[in-house]
Amino acid sequence: CASHFDRVGQFKINYLRRPSKPQQSANANSMSASRSGNEVDTIVKSSKLSASAPEFVPSGINQYEENTFYDDSEGYYGEPTLADMVTEFLGHLSSSPGSFESDIEYITGMFNSWVNTEELLNELVELIYTQSTAIPNFAYTGARLCNYLSHHLTISPQSGNFRQLLLKRCRIEYEQREVAVRGDAETQKKLHSYVLFLGELYLNLEVKSAKGHPNRADILLQALNDLMNSLFNNPVDANLICAVKLLKLTGSVLDDAWKESGKPHMEKLIQRIETILLDATCSRDVRQMLLKLVELRSSDWGRVRAAAAASNATPDNDPNYFMNEPTFYTEDGTPFTAADPEYAEKYQEILDRQDYFSDADGENGNEL
């Protein structure tokens, strides 16, 4: 049985190979087959039709009408569109995200063969943006797709390349954020999907620097800060949950970027969260989420830093200090390490035993 992507791979071919009209029904075929050979011969012999006669077109039919294509299960429809193809491809990537690496080159090649005008490029951007913010859990794969296309889509009209048009599209939602955070449940849900997609886009979208090294799109840094402040401006549960998800996703990277540029944005965001914990009437579960987020940031987002140099390591500056120490054994076989409260006493006993055996070996050697 062909896989879903096998069908996608033959997408354009399948459409173009479909017959222009329905096949004869089984009943019609049966009736035709039942005709006797003599009847057919009689009809042919008495026919006055000519092969050179002009084509017959029934009245009421436009002979210049474009051909349509037919599918036995779906009926008539026209030529496949870019929207059809994008929907097929993104549906495949959504259901099989693990196939991204193996399929992305083929998908991009198909887009390059179809998207050859500025209008189609804008349509492609809109389709991918819409799907990335509408399909559940597709934000990460959508961001990866956007990054790949920004480097491998060949068309680049004067209005902007794929990446530039995508950022322009994202800016539309950004400018409506203050209204959206106070909108109805559906409007807020749409905003939250956009916020998380923008977070994934910041983590995955690479922009080549003047030196050729890939950098993140710094333009998104300020946008993410503004979006989180807008969410905190209306601290209802749904907005707070979105902010927590965004910070858990991007917090460590944003923190590092802001520290490097000397901006105290993360400190201010944490202060806003602490204020909300004191004043806002959020639910108990959301309050716990906010508390755990503050704890996560205080632990440097859960990152484990490199241990101190062995020569400078102490129990105070190296959390793995005792883990790096060797394990010793007492005379009765009990293991102990430097973390043992009686370490000094037990270790001294081992040294004394080593001295004793060394002295004994020396005496035996002298006797020899």
C-alpha positions as a Markdown table, in Angstrom:
| # | Residue | x | y | z |
|---|---|---|---|---|
| 1 | Cys | 0.0 | 0.0 | 0.0 |
| 2 | Ala | 1.5 | 3.4 | -1.0 |
| 3 | Ser | 2.3 | 5.7 | 1.8 |
| 4 | His | 0.8 | 9.1 | 2.2 |
| 5 | Phe | 3.9 | 10.8 | 0.8 |
| 6 | Asp | 3.9 | 8.5 | -2.2 |
| 7 | Arg | 0.6 | 10.1 | -3.1 |
| 8 | Val | 2.0 | 13.5 | -2.4 |
| 9 | Gly | 5.0 | 12.7 | -4.5 |
| 10 | Gln | 2.8 | 12.0 | -7.5 |
| 11 | Phe | 0.5 | 14.9 | -6.7 |
| 12 | Lys | 0.8 | 16.9 | -9.9 |
| 13 | Ile | 1.1 | 13.8 | -12.1 |
| 14 | Asn | -2.1 | 12.2 | -10.7 |
| 15 | Tyr | -4.1 | 15.3 | -11.3 |
| 16 | Leu | -2.9 | 15.7 | -14.9 |
| 17 | Arg | -3.5 | 12.1 | -15.8 |
| 18 | Arg | -7.1 | 12.0 | -14.7 |
| 19 | Pro | -9.6 | 11.5 | -17.5 |
| 20 | Ser | -11.5 | 14.5 | -18.7 |
| 21 | Lys | -14.8 | 12.7 | -18.4 |
| 22 | Pro | -16.3 | 9.9 | -16.4 |
| 23 | Gln | -15.8 | 6.3 | -17.7 |
| 24 | Gln | -18.8 | 4.4 | -18.9 |
| 25 | Ser | -20.8 | 2.8 | -16.2 |
| 26 | Ala | -20.8 | -1.0 | -15.8 |
| 27 | Asn | -24.4 | -1.2 | -17.0 |
| 28 | Ala | -23.6 | 0.7 | -20.2 |
| 29 | Asn | -20.6 | -1.5 | -20.9 |
| 30 | Ser | -22.8 | -4.6 | -20.3 |
| 31 | Met | -25.5 | -3.3 | -22.7 |
| 32 | Ser | -22.9 | -2.5 | -25.3 |
| 33 | Ala | -21.3 | -5.9 | -25.0 |
| 34 | Ser | -24.7 | -7.6 | -25.5 |
| 35 | Arg | -25.2 | -6.3 | -29.0 |
| 36 | Ser | -24.8 | -8.9 | -31.6 |
| 37 | Gly | -22.1 | -8.6 | -34.2 |
| 38 | Asn | -24.7 | -8.6 | -37.0 |
| 39 | Glu | -26.4 | -5.5 | -35.6 |
| 40 | Val | -23.1 | -3.6 | -35.4 |
| 41 | Asp | -22.3 | -4.5 | -39.0 |
| 42 | Thr | -25.7 | -3.4 | -40.2 |
| 43 | Ile | -25.4 | 0.0 | -38.4 |
| 44 | Val | -21.9 | 0.6 | -39.8 |
| 45 | Lys | -22.9 | -0.3 | -43.3 |
| 46 | Ser | -25.9 | 2.0 | -43.3 |
| 47 | Ser | -24.2 | 4.9 | -41.6 |
| 48 | Lys | -23.8 | 8.1 | -43.6 |
| 49 | Leu | -21.3 | 9.7 | -41.0 |
| 50 | Ser | -18.0 | 10.9 | -42.3 |
| 51 | Ala | -14.7 | 10.9 | -40.4 |
| 52 | Ser | -13.9 | 14.3 | -42.0 |
| 53 | Ala | -17.1 | 15.9 | -40.7 |
| 54 | Pro | -16.8 | 18.8 | -38.3 |
| 55 | Glu | -16.9 | 18.1 | -34.6 |
| 56 | Phe | -20.4 | 17.9 | -33.2 |
| 57 | Val | -21.1 | 20.2 | -30.2 |
| 58 | Pro | -24.6 | 19.9 | -28.5 |
| 59 | Ser | -26.5 | 23.1 | -28.2 |
| 60 | Gly | -26.0 | 24.9 | -24.9 |
| 61 | Ile | -22.4 | 23.6 | -24.5 |
| 62 | Asn | -19.5 | 26.1 | -24.6 |
| 63 | Gln | -16.9 | 24.3 | -26.8 |
| 64 | Tyr | -14.2 | 26.6 | -25.5 |
| 65 | Glu | -14.8 | 25.7 | -21.9 |
| 66 | Glu | -11.6 | 24.5 | -20.1 |
| 67 | Asn | -11.4 | 20.7 | -19.6 |
| 68 | Thr | -12.1 | 19.5 | -16.1 |
| 69 | Phe | -10.7 | 16.5 | -14.4 |
| 70 | Tyr | -12.5 | 13.7 | -12.8 |
| 71 | Asp | -12.0 | 11.5 | -9.8 |
| 72 | Asp | -14.2 | 8.5 | -9.3 |
| 73 | Ser | -14.5 | 9.1 | -5.6 |
| 74 | Glu | -14.7 | 12.9 | -5.6 |
| 75 | Gly | -16.3 | 14.0 | -8.8 |
| 76 | Tyr | -15.3 | 16.8 | -11.1 |
| 77 | Tyr | -12.8 | 19.5 | -10.3 |
| 78 | Gly | -10.3 | 21.7 | -12.0 |
| 79 | Glu | -6.5 | 21.9 | -12.2 |
| 80 | Pro | -4.6 | 21.4 | -8.9 |
| 81 | Thr | -3.6 | 24.7 | -7.2 |
| 82 | Leu | -0.8 | 25.8 | -5.0 |
| 83 | Ala | -3.1 | 25.7 | -2.0 |
| 84 | Asp | -3.8 | 22.0 | -2.8 |
| 85 | Met | -0.2 | 21.2 | -2.9 |
| 86 | Val | 0.8 | 23.1 | 0.3 |
| 87 | Thr | -2.1 | 21.5 | 2.2 |
| 88 | Glu | -0.9 | 18.0 | 1.1 |
| 89 | Phe | 2.7 | 18.7 | 2.0 |
| 90 | Leu | 2.0 | 20.3 | 5.3 |
| 91 | Gly | -0.5 | 17.6 | 6.2 |
| 92 | His | 2.2 | 15.0 | 5.5 |
| 93 | Leu | 4.8 | 16.9 | 7.7 |
| 94 | Ser | 2.3 | 17.3 | 10.4 |
| 95 | Ser | 1.5 | 13.6 | 10.6 |
| 96 | Ser | 5.1 | 12.5 | 10.0 |
| 97 | Pro | 7.4 | 15.1 | 11.4 |
| 98 | Gly | 10.3 | 12.6 | 11.5 |
| 99 | Ser | 10.3 | 12.6 | 7.7 |
| 100 | Phe | 11.3 | 16.3 | 7.5 |
| 101 | Glu | 15.0 | 15.8 | 6.7 |
| 102 | Ser | 14.3 | 13.2 | 4.0 |
| 103 | Asp | 11.4 | 15.0 | 2.3 |
| 104 | Ile | 12.2 | 18.7 | 2.7 |
| 105 | Glu | 14.5 | 18.9 | -0.4 |
| 106 | Tyr | 11.8 | 17.3 | -2.6 |
| 107 | Ile | 9.1 | 19.6 | -1.2 |
| 108 | Thr | 11.2 | 22.7 | -1.8 |
| 109 | Gly | 11.9 | 21.5 | -5.4 |
| 110 | Met | 8.2 | 21.3 | -6.0 |
| 111 | Phe | 7.7 | 24.8 | -4.6 |
| 112 | Asn | 10.5 | 26.2 | -6.8 |
| 113 | Ser | 8.8 | 24.7 | -9.8 |
| 114 | Trp | 5.4 | 26.2 | -8.9 |
| 115 | Val | 6.2 | 29.5 | -7.3 |
| 116 | Asn | 7.5 | 31.7 | -10.1 |
| 117 | Thr | 5.6 | 35.0 | -9.5 |
| 118 | Glu | 5.4 | 37.5 | -6.8 |
| 119 | Glu | 1.7 | 36.8 | -6.3 |
| 120 | Leu | 2.4 | 33.0 | -5.8 |
| 121 | Leu | 5.2 | 33.8 | -3.4 |
| 122 | Asn | 2.8 | 35.9 | -1.3 |
| 123 | Glu | 0.2 | 33.1 | -1.4 |
| 124 | Leu | 2.8 | 30.5 | -0.3 |
| 125 | Val | 3.8 | 32.7 | 2.7 |
| 126 | Glu | 0.2 | 33.1 | 3.7 |
| 127 | Leu | -0.6 | 29.4 | 3.4 |
| 128 | Ile | 2.4 | 28.3 | 5.4 |
| 129 | Tyr | 1.8 | 31.0 | 8.1 |
| 130 | Thr | -1.9 | 30.0 | 8.4 |
| 131 | Gln | -1.1 | 26.3 | 8.6 |
| 132 | Ser | 1.7 | 26.9 | 11.1 |
| 133 | Thr | -0.6 | 28.8 | 13.5 |
| 134 | Ala | -3.7 | 26.6 | 12.9 |
| 135 | Ile | -2.5 | 23.0 | 13.0 |
| 136 | Pro | -2.0 | 21.9 | 16.6 |
| 137 | Asn | 1.7 | 21.2 | 17.5 |
| 138 | Phe | 2.9 | 22.2 | 14.0 |
| 139 | Ala | 4.7 | 25.5 | 15.1 |
| 140 | Tyr | 8.1 | 23.8 | 15.4 |
| 141 | Thr | 8.0 | 22.0 | 12.1 |
| 142 | Gly | 6.5 | 25.1 | 10.5 |
| 143 | Ala | 9.4 | 27.2 | 11.8 |
| 144 | Arg | 11.9 | 24.7 | 10.4 |
| 145 | Leu | 10.2 | 24.7 | 7.1 |
| 146 | Cys | 10.3 | 28.5 | 7.0 |
| 147 | Asn | 14.0 | 28.5 | 7.8 |
| 148 | Tyr | 14.7 | 26.0 | 5.0 |
| 149 | Leu | 12.7 | 27.8 | 2.4 |
| 150 | Ser | 14.2 | 31.2 | 3.3 |
| 151 | His | 17.6 | 29.7 | 2.2 |
| 152 | His | 16.5 | 27.5 | -0.7 |
| 153 | Leu | 13.5 | 29.1 | -2.4 |
| 154 | Thr | 15.0 | 30.7 | -5.5 |
| 155 | Ile | 12.4 | 33.4 | -6.3 |
| 156 | Ser | 13.2 | 36.8 | -4.8 |
| 157 | Pro | 11.0 | 39.7 | -6.2 |
| 158 | Gln | 11.5 | 43.3 | -5.5 |
| 159 | Ser | 8.8 | 43.2 | -2.8 |
| 160 | Gly | 11.0 | 40.9 | -0.7 |
| 161 | Asn | 12.2 | 37.3 | -0.5 |
| 162 | Phe | 10.4 | 34.6 | 1.4 |
| 163 | Arg | 11.9 | 35.5 | 4.8 |
| 164 | Gln | 11.1 | 39.2 | 4.4 |
| 165 | Leu | 7.5 | 38.5 | 3.4 |
| 166 | Leu | 7.1 | 36.1 | 6.2 |
| 167 | Leu | 8.3 | 38.7 | 8.8 |
| 168 | Lys | 5.9 | 41.3 | 7.2 |
| 169 | Arg | 3.1 | 38.8 | 7.6 |
| 170 | Cys | 4.0 | 38.2 | 11.3 |
| 171 | Arg | 4.0 | 41.9 | 11.9 |
| 172 | Ile | 0.3 | 42.2 | 11.1 |
| 173 | Glu | -0.6 | 40.0 | 14.1 |
| 174 | Tyr | 2.0 | 41.7 | 16.2 |
| 175 | Glu | 0.4 | 45.1 | 15.7 |
| 176 | Gln | -3.0 | 43.8 | 16.8 |
| 177 | Arg | -1.7 | 42.2 | 20.0 |
| 178 | Glu | -3.2 | 44.7 | 22.5 |
| 179 | Val | -6.7 | 44.2 | 21.0 |
| 180 | Ala | -6.3 | 40.4 | 20.7 |
| 181 | Val | -5.3 | 39.8 | 24.4 |
| 182 | Arg | -8.6 | 41.3 | 25.4 |
| 183 | Gly | -10.7 | 39.6 | 22.7 |
| 184 | Asp | -13.0 | 36.7 | 23.0 |
| 185 | Ala | -11.7 | 33.1 | 23.5 |
| 186 | Glu | -11.3 | 32.4 | 19.8 |
| 187 | Thr | -9.3 | 35.6 | 19.2 |
| 188 | Gln | -7.1 | 34.9 | 22.2 |
| 189 | Lys | -6.5 | 31.4 | 21.0 |
| 190 | Lys | -5.4 | 32.6 | 17.6 |
| 191 | Leu | -3.0 | 35.1 | 19.3 |
| 192 | His | -1.5 | 32.4 | 21.5 |
| 193 | Ser | -0.9 | 30.1 | 18.5 |
| 194 | Tyr | 0.8 | 33.1 | 16.8 |
| 195 | Val | 3.0 | 33.8 | 19.9 |
| 196 | Leu | 4.2 | 30.2 | 20.2 |
| 197 | Phe | 5.0 | 30.1 | 16.4 |
| 198 | Leu | 6.9 | 33.3 | 16.7 |
| 199 | Gly | 8.9 | 31.8 | 19.5 |
| 200 | Glu | 9.7 | 28.8 | 17.4 |
| 201 | Leu | 10.6 | 31.1 | 14.5 |
| 202 | Tyr | 13.1 | 32.9 | 16.7 |
| 203 | Leu | 14.8 | 29.7 | 17.7 |
| 204 | Asn | 14.9 | 28.2 | 14.2 |
| 205 | Leu | 15.1 | 31.1 | 11.7 |
| 206 | Glu | 18.7 | 31.7 | 10.7 |
| 207 | Val | 19.9 | 34.9 | 9.1 |
| 208 | Lys | 23.3 | 35.0 | 7.6 |
| 209 | Ser | 25.6 | 37.7 | 9.0 |
| 210 | Ala | 28.1 | 39.8 | 7.1 |
| 211 | Lys | 30.8 | 37.4 | 8.1 |
| 212 | Gly | 28.7 | 34.4 | 6.8 |
| 213 | His | 27.8 | 33.0 | 10.2 |
| 214 | Pro | 24.2 | 32.3 | 10.9 |
| 215 | Asn | 22.5 | 34.4 | 13.5 |
| 216 | Arg | 19.0 | 34.6 | 14.9 |
| 217 | Ala | 16.6 | 37.2 | 13.7 |
| 218 | Asp | 17.1 | 39.9 | 16.3 |
| 219 | Ile | 14.1 | 41.7 | 15.0 |
| 220 | Leu | 12.0 | 39.1 | 16.8 |
| 221 | Leu | 13.6 | 39.8 | 20.2 |
| 222 | Gln | 11.8 | 43.0 | 20.8 |
| 223 | Ala | 8.6 | 41.5 | 19.4 |
| 224 | Leu | 8.6 | 38.6 | 21.8 |
| 225 | Asn | 9.3 | 41.0 | 24.8 |
| 226 | Asp | 6.3 | 43.2 | 23.7 |
| 227 | Leu | 4.1 | 40.2 | 23.2 |
| 228 | Met | 4.8 | 38.9 | 26.7 |
| 229 | Asn | 4.1 | 42.3 | 28.2 |
| 230 | Ser | 0.8 | 42.4 | 26.4 |
| 231 | Leu | -0.1 | 39.0 | 27.8 |
| 232 | Phe | 0.7 | 40.2 | 31.3 |
| 233 | Asn | -1.3 | 43.4 | 30.7 |
| 234 | Asn | -4.5 | 41.2 | 30.7 |
| 235 | Pro | -3.5 | 38.4 | 33.2 |
| 236 | Val | -6.3 | 36.0 | 32.6 |
| 237 | Asp | -5.5 | 32.3 | 32.8 |
| 238 | Ala | -5.2 | 31.7 | 29.0 |
| 239 | Asn | -2.8 | 34.6 | 28.5 |
| 240 | Leu | -0.7 | 33.6 | 31.5 |
| 241 | Ile | -0.5 | 30.0 | 30.3 |
| 242 | Cys | 0.7 | 31.2 | 26.9 |
| 243 | Ala | 3.4 | 33.4 | 28.5 |
| 244 | Val | 4.6 | 30.5 | 30.6 |
| 245 | Lys | 4.8 | 28.2 | 27.5 |
| 246 | Leu | 6.7 | 30.8 | 25.6 |
| 247 | Leu | 9.2 | 31.4 | 28.4 |
| 248 | Lys | 9.8 | 27.7 | 29.0 |
| 249 | Leu | 10.4 | 27.4 | 25.2 |
| 250 | Thr | 12.7 | 30.4 | 24.7 |
| 251 | Gly | 13.5 | 31.7 | 28.2 |
| 252 | Ser | 17.2 | 30.6 | 28.3 |
| 253 | Val | 17.9 | 31.9 | 24.8 |
| 254 | Leu | 16.2 | 35.2 | 25.4 |
| 255 | Asp | 17.9 | 35.6 | 28.7 |
| 256 | Asp | 21.3 | 35.1 | 27.2 |
| 257 | Ala | 20.6 | 37.5 | 24.3 |
| 258 | Trp | 19.3 | 40.2 | 26.5 |
| 259 | Lys | 22.2 | 39.9 | 29.0 |
| 260 | Glu | 24.7 | 40.1 | 26.1 |
| 261 | Ser | 23.1 | 43.3 | 24.9 |
| 262 | Gly | 22.8 | 44.7 | 28.4 |
| 263 | Lys | 19.0 | 44.8 | 28.5 |
| 264 | Pro | 17.2 | 43.9 | 31.7 |
| 265 | His | 14.1 | 42.6 | 29.9 |
| 266 | Met | 14.1 | 39.2 | 31.6 |
| 267 | Glu | 14.4 | 40.7 | 35.1 |
| 268 | Lys | 11.4 | 43.0 | 34.4 |
| 269 | Leu | 9.4 | 40.1 | 33.1 |
| 270 | Ile | 10.1 | 38.0 | 36.2 |
| 271 | Gln | 9.1 | 41.0 | 38.3 |
| 272 | Arg | 5.8 | 41.3 | 36.5 |
| 273 | Ile | 5.2 | 37.6 | 37.2 |
| 274 | Glu | 5.9 | 38.1 | 40.9 |
| 275 | Thr | 3.5 | 41.0 | 40.9 |
| 276 | Ile | 0.8 | 38.9 | 39.3 |
| 277 | Leu | 1.4 | 36.2 | 41.9 |
| 278 | Leu | 0.6 | 38.8 | 44.6 |
| 279 | Asp | -2.2 | 40.7 | 43.0 |
| 280 | Ala | -3.9 | 38.7 | 40.2 |
| 281 | Thr | -6.8 | 36.4 | 40.7 |
| 282 | Cys | -5.5 | 33.6 | 38.5 |
| 283 | Ser | -6.4 | 30.0 | 39.2 |
| 284 | Arg | -4.4 | 27.8 | 41.6 |
| 285 | Asp | -3.0 | 25.7 | 38.7 |
| 286 | Val | -1.8 | 28.8 | 36.8 |
| 287 | Arg | -0.3 | 30.2 | 40.0 |
| 288 | Gln | 1.7 | 27.0 | 40.4 |
| 289 | Met | 2.9 | 27.2 | 36.8 |
| 290 | Leu | 4.1 | 30.8 | 37.4 |
| 291 | Leu | 5.9 | 29.8 | 40.6 |
| 292 | Lys | 7.7 | 26.9 | 38.9 |
| 293 | Leu | 8.7 | 29.3 | 36.1 |
| 294 | Val | 10.3 | 31.7 | 38.5 |
| 295 | Glu | 12.1 | 28.8 | 40.2 |
| 296 | Leu | 13.3 | 27.6 | 36.7 |
| 297 | Arg | 14.8 | 30.9 | 35.9 |
| 298 | Ser | 16.5 | 31.1 | 39.3 |
| 299 | Ser | 18.2 | 27.8 | 38.5 |
| 300 | Asp | 19.4 | 29.3 | 35.2 |
| 301 | Trp | 16.6 | 27.6 | 33.2 |
| 302 | Gly | 17.7 | 24.2 | 34.5 |
| 303 | Arg | 21.1 | 24.3 | 32.7 |
| 304 | Val | 24.1 | 22.5 | 34.2 |
| 305 | Arg | 27.2 | 24.7 | 33.9 |
| 306 | Ala | 30.6 | 23.2 | 33.5 |
| 307 | Ala | 32.1 | 22.1 | 36.7 |
| 308 | Ala | 34.9 | 24.2 | 38.3 |
| 309 | Ala | 38.5 | 23.3 | 37.4 |
| 310 | Ala | 39.6 | 20.3 | 39.5 |
| 311 | Ser | 42.4 | 22.3 | 41.2 |
| 312 | Asn | 39.8 | 25.0 | 42.3 |
| 313 | Ala | 36.9 | 22.7 | 43.0 |
| 314 | Thr | 35.2 | 22.9 | 46.4 |
| 315 | Pro | 31.9 | 21.7 | 47.7 |
| 316 | Asp | 30.7 | 25.4 | 47.5 |
| 317 | Asn | 31.6 | 26.1 | 43.9 |
| 318 | Asp | 31.2 | 22.7 | 42.2 |
| 319 | Pro | 27.8 | 20.9 | 42.6 |
| 320 | Asn | 29.5 | 17.7 | 41.3 |
| 321 | Tyr | 32.4 | 18.0 | 43.8 |
| 322 | Phe | 31.6 | 14.9 | 45.7 |
| 323 | Met | 30.6 | 13.0 | 42.5 |
| 324 | Asn | 34.1 | 13.6 | 41.2 |
| 325 | Glu | 35.8 | 12.1 | 44.3 |
| 326 | Pro | 36.9 | 8.5 | 44.3 |
| 327 | Thr | 35.1 | 5.8 | 46.4 |
| 328 | Phe | 37.0 | 4.2 | 49.2 |
| 329 | Tyr | 36.3 | 1.1 | 51.3 |
| 330 | Thr | 36.8 | 0.5 | 55.0 |
| 331 | Glu | 38.4 | -2.6 | 56.4 |
| 332 | Asp | 35.1 | -4.4 | 56.5 |
| 333 | Gly | 34.2 | -3.5 | 52.9 |
| 334 | Thr | 31.9 | -0.5 | 53.6 |
| 335 | Pro | 32.2 | 2.1 | 50.8 |
| 336 | Phe | 32.5 | 5.8 | 51.6 |
| 337 | Thr | 33.4 | 9.1 | 49.8 |
| 338 | Ala | 34.3 | 12.6 | 50.7 |
| 339 | Ala | 30.6 | 13.3 | 51.3 |
| 340 | Asp | 30.6 | 10.9 | 54.2 |
| 341 | Pro | 30.5 | 12.9 | 57.6 |
| 342 | Glu | 33.3 | 10.6 | 58.9 |
| 343 | Tyr | 35.3 | 10.8 | 55.8 |
| 344 | Ala | 38.5 | 12.2 | 57.5 |
| 345 | Glu | 38.5 | 9.6 | 60.2 |
| 346 | Lys | 37.9 | 6.7 | 57.8 |
| 347 | Tyr | 40.4 | 8.0 | 55.2 |
| 348 | Gln | 43.1 | 8.3 | 57.9 |
| 349 | Glu | 42.5 | 4.6 | 58.9 |
| 350 | Ile | 43.2 | 3.6 | 55.2 |
| 351 | Leu | 46.4 | 5.6 | 55.2 |
| 352 | Asp | 47.5 | 4.0 | 58.5 |
| 353 | Arg | 46.8 | 0.6 | 57.0 |
| 354 | Gln | 48.8 | 1.4 | 53.9 |
| 355 | Asp | 51.7 | 2.6 | 56.1 |
| 356 | Tyr | 51.5 | -0.6 | 58.1 |
| 357 | Phe | 51.7 | -2.8 | 55.1 |
| 358 | Ser | 54.4 | -0.7 | 53.5 |
| 359 | Asp | 56.5 | -1.1 | 56.7 |
| 360 | Ala | 55.9 | -4.8 | 56.7 |
| 361 | Asp | 57.0 | -5.2 | 53.1 |
| 362 | Gly | 60.1 | -3.2 | 53.9 |
| 363 | Glu | 60.9 | -5.4 | 56.8 |
| 364 | Asn | 60.4 | -8.5 | 54.7 |
| 365 | Gly | 62.6 | -7.1 | 52.1 |
| 366 | Asn | 65.4 | -6.4 | 54.6 |
| 367 | Glu | 65.2 | -10.0 | 55.8 |
| 368 | Leu | 65.7 | -11.2 | 52.2 |
